[in-house]
Amino acid sequence: MPLGAWILETACAQLTVWQAAQPAAERPLTVSANVSPRQLAEPSFPNQIGTIIERSGIRPGSLWLELTETALMHDTESAESALRALRGLGVHLAVDDFGTGYSSLTHLKRFPIEALKIDQSFIRGLTRDAEDAAIVTAVVSLAHALGLSSTAEGMETPEQLAELRTLGCEYAQGNLFAAPMPAALVGDVTLQPWANLNRG
């Protein structure tokens, strides 16, 4: 729990630095952080997030929290309560590594989730494996049917980019845009390792 809190504090503090360096950015800069099942199950977690937001001075809508299917299904009742409290703060929520865990669609539609992130293991075989392509197609379609956005993780080739655009996947992140790097080297908004596929 202390390590998770430190990561969130550090991420939000770094975001304020980037936002100050890019005051006229066309698209508001955001930061994403992973949340563990233990963090989500902690009753004080939403209040902790509220404190971090207040202390850092970021807009709540600048923060995305990413949760795995395992975290969501660990205790669905407490997870739903925590997620609704977090959305009440204005924080955005996404399901990370979707397709690699176990989730009930009945529960998924109850959670105030806004995005599904397609695991990179499926993106890796997108253009050469019919089964991976079918799974990615299904996840993108599911996201749209539920009113959610879809993000492809681990995109590395122009061919994957072209296929994802064809499928209607809205966002992608991966080495095709930028490799992981120290925060101090991220000096330009164009180096962010994500892209809106519908905007080029």
Secondary structure as GFF3:
##gff-version 3
##sequence-region A 1 200
A	DSSP	alpha_helix	2	21	.	.	.	ID=ss1
A	DSSP	beta_strand	31	35	.	.	.	ID=ss2
A	DSSP	alpha_helix	37	41	.	.	.	ID=ss3
A	DSSP	alpha_helix	45	56	.	.	.	ID=ss4
A	DSSP	three_ten_helix	60	62	.	.	.	ID=ss5
A	DSSP	beta_strand	63	68	.	.	.	ID=ss6
A	DSSP	alpha_helix	69	74	.	.	.	ID=ss7
A	DSSP	alpha_helix	76	89	.	.	.	ID=ss8
A	DSSP	beta_strand	92	98	.	.	.	ID=ss9
A	DSSP	alpha_helix	105	108	.	.	.	ID=ss10
A	DSSP	beta_strand	115	118	.	.	.	ID=ss11
A	DSSP	alpha_helix	120	124	.	.	.	ID=ss12
A	DSSP	alpha_helix	130	145	.	.	.	ID=ss13
A	DSSP	beta_strand	149	152	.	.	.	ID=ss14
A	DSSP	alpha_helix	158	167	.	.	.	ID=ss15
A	DSSP	beta_strand	171	173	.	.	.	ID=ss16
A	DSSP	three_ten_helix	183	185	.	.	.	ID=ss17
A	DSSP	three_ten_helix	189	191	.	.	.	ID=ss18
A	DSSP	beta_strand	194	196	.	.	.	ID=ss19
###
